[in-house]
Amino acid sequence: MPAITADTLTLPRVPVPNPATYTQRPVRSVTTAPAGFEGDGFPVRRAFAGVSHTDLDPFIHMDQMGEIDWAPGEPMGTPWHPHRGFETVTYIIDGTFEHSDSHGGGGTITNGDTQWMTAGKGILHIEKPPEQLVLSGGMFHGVQLWVNLPRANKFVTPRYQDIRAKQARLLSSADGGALLRVIAGDIAGYTGPGTTYTPIAVVHATVSPGARMELPWQADFNSLAYVLAGNGTVGATAQPIRKGQLAVYGAGDALTLAAQQSQPAAEPNLEVLLLGGQPIREPVVQSGPFVMSTREEVVRAYEDYQAGRFGVIPAEHAPPHR
């Protein structure tokens, strides 16, 4: 898993929360992500399937993309499509992806990079593998997360954050057994580079076999742990969890997870995406690529898209005239 790595012995360490002053979050549920396809047939796991919006808020949707080893000619992405009312956060663990949009944003992201697109009032975009990857094939693995925007920010001007792997805040667990990559939010006073409209945390943790990690977690945030690879346990009661499963934690201000001593040969560590956020607690009406607060706003989104109000596809990306 080529996402940025580091020697944990050289990094700042997150102290173990004091049980006298911190409350461990219990595990409320563990669900298994079903497999599906996106775009032109891109394989994904639907990480949030079966989980209530109340437990996810402010998150809406998340796909684990791959992990897949493409043969030459197989790599594929998505066609041009619209969004309004939320943000897409695309984190590439292994491989390369290109992004372009109708607001001038975009670029190429690879191992450990993140592209953070705020759709806001409306945008058209496309995500696809670069031509050289299509020709050669190769490994691809990543995550796309949808983050809701508060109603007051649904119609903000679209923006694009290009977060390079080296910009993530790197931390170590207290005993050096886990590497934390903070992409957004705050862990024990260490802040990631992502700029957000509502307080959230996005952290990729790599936990070595047999290691146990205890972290402080903001009490007013929800708390989710999605396993990208490997096997482990979650919570103080050590509930088993494996690749493709999501744990929802309950109330508290500290969380625990651990890696089993024995791991699959192809997945030597427990890889977990930790998510948390301050719930928006507003109505959510989603229809396809639009996430709004009312049905009327969704209808307007479709009308505006069909009327061409989301911008135009840049000339260099437009299909040939026939």
Secondary structure, DSSP 4 states (H G I P E B T S, - for coil): --S----GGGS-BPPPPPTTT--BPPEEEEEEPPEEEETTTEEEEETTTT--HHHHTTEEEEEEEEEEEEPTT------SEEEBSEEEEEEEEES-EEEEETTS-EEEE-TT-EEEEE-TT-EEEEEE--HHHHHH-EEEEEEEEEEEPPGGGTTPPPEEEEE-GGGSEEEE-TTS-EEEEEEESEETTEE-SB--SS-EEEEEEEE-TT-EEEEE--TTS--EEEEEESEEEETTTTEEEETTEEEEE-SSSEEEEEE-SS--TT--SEEEEEEEE-------EEETTEEESSHHHHHHHHHHHHTTTT----GGGSPPP-
